[in-house]
Amino acid sequence: MQKLFFWRNWPKNERFSFVFILTILFTSILLLSFYWFKGLENVIHWDILSELDEIPAVLDTFSDGQLKFTINGNAYIVKERYLASMMDINLWANHAFAVLFILGLNLLLSAFSGMSRYWFLGGMVLLAGILITFHLEIVFNSVNQLPFLVAFGAFAGLAFYFNTFAPQINALKRFLAFLVLSVAAAALIGFTAKAANPSLAVFSYGLLSAIILSTIFILLVAHEISASLVWVVSNSGVKNRNHIPSFLAISSIYLLNVLLIYLEKSQYIDWNMISINPVALFGISMILGIWGFRDYSEQSNFFDFRSIGSWFYLGLAIITTATIGYAYATANDPLIEAFEDFISYAHVAMGLCFFFYVLINFTQPLQKGLEVHKVIYKPKFYELLLFRMAAAILVFMLISFKNYNNYFQTKAGYYNAIADYYTATEDFQAAETFYKEALHFDIRNHKSNYALASLALKNGDKENTGLFLKNALEKNASPFAYAGLSKVLQEKDMFFDALFTLREGVSKFPQNQQLLTNIAYLYEKTKVLDSTFYYLNLAKTNCSDCDLAESNLLAYQLKYGEKDSLYKSLKASNPKLGGDNRATKSMSLRANRAAADKILLVQATTNIELTKDSAINVSQFALLYNLSSFNNTMFPYSSKDLQNIQRKEVNNDFFEDLEFAISCRNYFSENKLEGLKQLAVLANDSTKHKPLYNQVAGMWFLQQGVYDKAVELLSKAGDVSSVEVLQKQNYQQTIADFQKAKAEELFKTALTKKADFDKVLQENPLNPYVLSKVADFYNNTLKKPNDAYNFVFRAAELNDTSAEIWKLYTLQSLRIGLTDYVADGLAKVQQLSSPADYQAFLSIYQAQKALMEKTKDGFE
């Protein structure tokens, strides 16, 4: 354990600084792992396109005592599919890379400033090369190299001071000094730079130096796994035992594996085997190198590990990890491939060379069972440097075998990074130039082609968008490119080409929910429902966004499902039928569940929470409409709340449907007369659902006993069958008898409270027998004849063909002394009644009039 945590015995300040830098390194490793895991989603994401569709639904049912009537309505379902976004610039990843690169560079400067003269001079040459790649003249729009000279003078001057005049200052203080200078330089650049986003410019161009440092470090640690195998063999605990067979066996297994990785990465073999990612090999080597480089420093007397070696090693490790992480974070596939290939080349070459290094220098000690790992860097014959040089030559040869493809991919990745900078600063012409320059070195790389497709799409150039997306699929195909190309083909009216593109995408990515969802959408357009449901079920089986998959399947079941399969699907989503009652944040799923509730004629099992004047999207509208447009007692909003939402300008697309929902809210819960009036107006003005609104209004009037208006509106709706039923002999009398019987039933129990009478009136505002009873209560018990006049007047206003209502209106007008209105009422009663009926009412009217005059005289 002491050897494992060797820094425990260091002085406190050195131990603290080493652990701190290790923390930075492991942070960069975590970032690399995160970006590797996300892959293309670091710069491309899925957008969701929601589409409304209508299905028939029952709003309500009622009976007149003989026949049962159904009020047909509609529900909205939401069908969703995926759209691949344009390529974004991962600015967070760029900033993280910049910070880690600066930290790593400062660690290197801290190490070089404490080294001997020649190493120090080499470090300053390296610093000059790094600053040259930053292209500070672009940042300051300068025609000379003054920015470079100032930067080099500042950093090299500080390093020279530490190396020559203050060598006693420890590495931590040197590092902090370089860090303060870096922060000052960054602030100066930020305030005085002429280029937009100068930090991004510096490190996009400076990526070249990071790549070079990374290749050096990859070669430096490529032997560490082989060295650890020597440690495993010679530290096995069995002394005086021949370790050669064990070394040959374990090294051969390792070399065979790295050889297979190399052959697969170089496409010499395609065995579809599960192999270790080269980046994982690098990570293992780098971590092992923390102990391995310490042993190398101490055994070879190269330089002191505590004061110099650890800073040098960890600086290179942080830069390399950050650079590879940056490649993944920006989905820069040519650079990723270049790193992966180079790592595999380095491990094959260095592993083989180190194998011979051990055999040549340590065969006899291994045969004797000695602890070779303790002197592994103290060779008897040939230094490790010689074998490193041989490995470098071998790596160069391996690169040449592939026509220097690794080099060209690196250049393509570098130009992609510069193009990203110009894209971020919206200099799209320069960005296009550099992306095309990247294509010149790697014509089939996904990054450049997808980015160029994104630029073409911004310009409305569908031809080039499709061309670049097709090129993006040639080598490193992605679900995003398939989805994007399919969409472009659909927009160009090449439907079957779009379908075939998605079929190819599904064959390559059979478990991709997005492609499965989109191909189901296209099959639905062709009415091939078997294939539609097949792919919808596959999408649900392989879902990452399972709410969307469930929502889509439910939507299509509601529209096309056979009775048995539909009921099974509805049962699964409805807790009242024993189904799932889990909460979901998906508005689309909740909207489709609400539509299912309407189909089943049950109370809603979901609800909605909106700001009462909020803007709503398609899914929110569908949920709002489905919950509010039927007799849902759990709906939380009033008609006024719905009006606030309707009046918001951004909701104009839903204005007419929300008007219908408002009338439903009024009719079912608040004010039936207002709901009837609103729907009658909407049915007259509607351009979208005129037949539906006329039919619903007709049924509502029929439910309230208004025969003439019901027949009129149902005729306008084209509901011939309902009109024929209503026009049968004596049906108008049937309605009148039903209303009378209903009133008697309602008032069978003696009502004494105003609330009870108001509740009965609210449910039956056009029933003349109910109106008569409630008016008597208001007149005689409450002594509020004006209130009675108001609800009788509203009833007469809406049902102007009811003789009974006009009789009530006339008598109530007489009671409150509205002489002119009495005359109008009498004229209406005479018009709507038979002569005998009118004479009978006239006798009642005269008697009440005489009584009121007598009462008036008595008071006088």
Steps between C-alpha positions, in 0.01 A plus 500: 500500500793730577641440152158556346455839667867591481434873545390450862860532615563824312517839675157647563512771230627256234242240602220759481606630158534147358154395624355825366644438153384138513151634569522717188614198298215282622257783429623505141463119488138533619433763235653275233282210618189720499564635150587152372174363642285775344664470159326699228248632750772739618428714193180360345173437678156372424214746470143378532236602248147464640207465263130526586245254369128467569300198600125474564397495865178517700445822692196386696186287493143572614152346481148637473361202680440311178801549274868534586695766313876524455673834462791438266810715520869467436825454685852595399786253504866593472730307268869574534812436295863599521697761311879505498631840597766696321853459631565720804828635628578355842623818664515345847733230371717765332527693825582183696771412247645852522517489881655152511748582223615813685534305825699227326722753324569677830597167655744440214648849539537440876692181423720644223589806709657266758694280255857517385612738226438288191166374620406857585597620152301216346201602710525859380514385138188296571334807656583706191349233275181489709460880497554505123210258453275735703513748209469800731533729196149387394362577845643853495457549123873575481726489192812425705604254771498753786227314700704178475821675608329663799347170612824307451702768677268495800482123551856418393631792708324371812628147432854637452479686828402182688761288321792739541440734793254315725551125460420451868133593453290185512288373214167597658599867524633493145172350383295764680716775349448366147128461575471864610684608184261287290196658664644847437570412136146364460354820647718713271392301196136518606505880534721592201436228240355603166362155413164374622523237774882521525530207742334269250724633223821445698426144600341398170819594319711383796349152474793413271753530785271301730486221241881491468547490879238226523677279243826539694329402824318203342836366383652574841248281687434234234729249675347537847264202471793282388707634788218417743498142364868475593407620850222237521739221391804597712294597808302176510648401835672182373877549519764303311245396247544544123273789402575485127206268410257716698636817343481354148144376554353813653685733262392294198136524606530875540684548170247282320215713633660831405585352160133407447396851606748644249381270220135583569560875524704486179217302335724207411249272675129533573412226744233702684674405823464689825836670539638755742470858384849642438415799719443258788848359433638851519315568825637184662853582381474857622386400850765228523752757384458699823693221672697394193639846424598535867696176476658615173604834651650341809670200336650692208586812702321693227380777731339526840143375482367699795616844389504458121390160369150495649425849365635411157310171482168629635518811280529284187232262632249781558563653156466165324183399685348843440588485129346156446198607706469811282494281188211297642320808637495662156422170319812560292509146357815538282694616807347224713597239241849648472550472877355150519715382210814663640440345844465156343818557291691620806395206716584244232837658426603587855361176640705298254814711555467486877453123480838469328650760733416277796619180332831651387581667833335282765480138377740366760344686799156376390631143477634530852168631631641836605287812553572651161241776542730671749770549235285501187634843401865408579576288192810285474555550127277749317317807633124533472546815293636288216187286499281810522665627184446163333133512604463852358646380169264201503202729567603716205515188284154388612363845415664482156338160435163682506621769258546744788125497557561566869680823415229616261228422754685709755506794258129452429428503873709813544316686224167386645597667829582827323173479304314458829650826621375689195159336532480611862581858395243475214761549229333227295696563182833439677349202682389346173849550357671319789244217510559444129876511562443223757309303235802536273700288747218263605214524254269259681535630854168548678588821683575712193215362291237541771626850584486600133150353476403718798640810331318413176177452694538845656521640147196301382716296261327160510703355214833544678346409836399162361834454322712564810275283719532217250880539509488496881348152483776346291751422775376593847124476455287642780127491580503880485620502139241238400219697663622827349534356149156341523345834597669679210372235257147535638514876448610438139192273450720192473292300746616150414865607495444638850344170606784293351753726675338433835482127426873501438551696821291251699700211354821662629353624828226246577457617858486873436168631631513817291535323165241237598255776591558691177463196276172416676383853419581453131329162485189658649499746210481204261227338717715188546378463857660163573845650442400813690414307815795265455748788513308682774523190719872468419548865596329435833709187559825690433395833645722757663209746520236247600226757563520611138496141376198417717327823394546424131382142533190616688431771241512256209296245696234764562485583132541159336494228766252217480259475788688235700849642458369853557331401826816323616704813432245725671480266796877521543483878524181536706516427874122470521539191285790368704771674299800718570442809713858626506556869457668619183631837396436423133221728384449289189449180697265677739307645206459158341398350832238773534377411150476138616291611797260670261475183295421299815262767636674502838622783716844625403794320659742781426493875541679811384689782667540817296547866565156634430619740231778278368601424145427137420661256260334223301517241779376740766212604276397140437504426873313821582238432232448135588455579868272801456270397212299235680324463833816486709427605856872489594608764248672777703440805278193714444373635171661836585835328547462342159414837351820647640695226323295542181558876480877468510621581149737205478202266545309627196542168320283338765242781529198319353562174686546687827171682436329163477674388821381820672140436394534141630631623833205736529242243396626215717611688812421870517224652289306282258326795331833674440648176363206454263521859383876482440477175308213624285709803400809283442301256283383791286847655463721189490706412195668194650242283674163644399317162474638383836406820681151505348442140604620555857293819531196317361542219753545748785179680401324165475626407848350826629170428324529758217359300210495758218861617546619142542349397166634813328858452622507125443380558143785746446740238637375244248384265776210363296433197720456708816271744320281215375467363854406843636242568229294195582140563607445668838872500585481867597228406746721215624767753589247723677367208700852396593586852616185515712572159652858598566392819678257306717775254588742780587249675728354186655721569800409830660783743431553786742848637428584747228805291410280199429272698270801658325656160444181367340475812284866474396444147367167580331505868397255452207248270667187720538362290787828537692504870417148539638583330831824693549333831404227439761770440761683822407176701489325376812774371731807706412300807390742548208275531192769685304736201529219272388435728202868477400521122471159481331609770253825311421301184436258682270790663318655162418177301446272747328260232369376371837150628580535386863816705553340806341202462733738503797681799352175695454380435854842581650518826299155587633614425856789751483304759300666480158190599299665511156660158553161363609354602166787332314452186707129484431563537129748211510264277698220571252732421209623168645175373660172370369202740540356291781829479682556871458152581641570277799829679566330837451260418784798421728672820389190715565451348841861568602482850361182572696657359817807720459282813441292419806811453709631828371172683587507349849843647561385838373 
